[in-house]
Amino acid sequence: MANRDKNKKTLLELAKLADNSCCADCGAPDPDWASYKLGIFICLNCSGTHRNLSSISRVKSIRLDFWDDDLVQFMKDNGNRPAKDLYEKYVPVFYYRPQQHDCEVLREQWIRAKYERLEFEEDNKLRAYSSGLYEGMLWKKGKDKGQFLKRKFVLSDQDFSLKYYKEDESKGPKAVISIKHLNATFQPEKIGHTNGLQITYLVDEHTRNLFVYHESGQEIVNWFNAIRAARFVYLKTAFPTATDDELIPWITRKYLKEGFMEKTGPLHREPFKKRWFILDALDRKLLYFKTQLDAVELGVIFIGTEHHGYSVSECVPKWARGNKWKCGLAVETPDRQFIFMCEQERERKEWVDALRQVISKPMMPQDYATEANIRRRR
């Protein structure tokens, strides 16, 4: 008969080993669960997806559940490292590996891709998202009444473009978007759909957004990785001497901070207006929009370094008019001072910390061109 206490102690010791000390799927520290069919240690969140793969994976808590001796031995004989070597052997370099705090659809489809679809066991396996051409239907937010309309999208790394069409495809694409400055990031809460994806790009140095989703989690993640594949090919072409590790952060990125703040004008006497702000740390841009689902930015502020005259601090505006919120912050640039108001002290602290993180980061050569373009727009 199995010794419950002994087996629990053995499992806890196994989970402390370096290879097992983080979730096999999302990297969360100190996993409390395990798949006794795959021989891996996982976190509570990822265990939920494994429960839906009952023919492939079965899970137990390593602290609360009873474990037979043979299952404990199986965990001893396996572990996260052998599983990674098998199921992640040929993950494409551009493919996004979800982390602990990524959205559910990314984490679920990563798990299904590894263990259910076995996408990464073979070196030259045909993967639709890495073929160089990806097309299909997506629900896109329209201009009128904010309704989502079904549109055909075509992504190609031959001309490095993303096109989408209205109902009559014979009239040609509604838009042809260069992927040179394109970004994609999942925004389920903002878009109001579990599979919501925000696509951002530049037109004449102005930022534009597309908000799309697909009913299928697998399909929207395929679109995301198809965009990453095309972006990676573009970056390899544009920067042939750069290493993969240097290019990966530039393929796509999440924004450092988003949320509403109130903003006043250059004289600081104009009425405050509520705006949606996005801090893009990689491009050193603080963008603002009328609402969180606006297609076109209202303005952008470049965030340089302290050495170049940029800083952020908490403040109390002298001439506040029309503001409903009381927690102020000031962003100093070489051209002017920007005053913003946050609803809560916690939000102000988060914005100040995020902006200081960008300010403390050294500027790269391309940042000077970005700064010059933004300053010319004013």
ABEGO torsion letter per residue (X at the ends): XBBAAAAAAAAAAAAABAAAABBAAAGBBGBABBBAAAGBBBBAAAAAAAAABAAABBBBBAAABBBBAAAAAAAAABEAAAAAAAAAAABBAABBBBBAABBAAAAAAAAAAAAAAGAAABAABBBAAAAGBBBEBBBBBBABGGBBBBBBBBBBAAAGBBBBBBABAAAEBABBBBAAABBBBBBAAAAGBAABBBBBBBBGGBBBBBBBBBABAAAAAAAAAAAAAAAAAAAAAABAABBAAAAAAAABBBBABBEBBBBBBAAGABBBBBBBBBBBAAAGBBBBBABAABABBABBBBBBBAAAGBBBBBBBBABBBGBABABBBBBBBAABBBBBBBABAAAAAAAAAAAAAAAABBBBAAAAAAAAAAAAAX
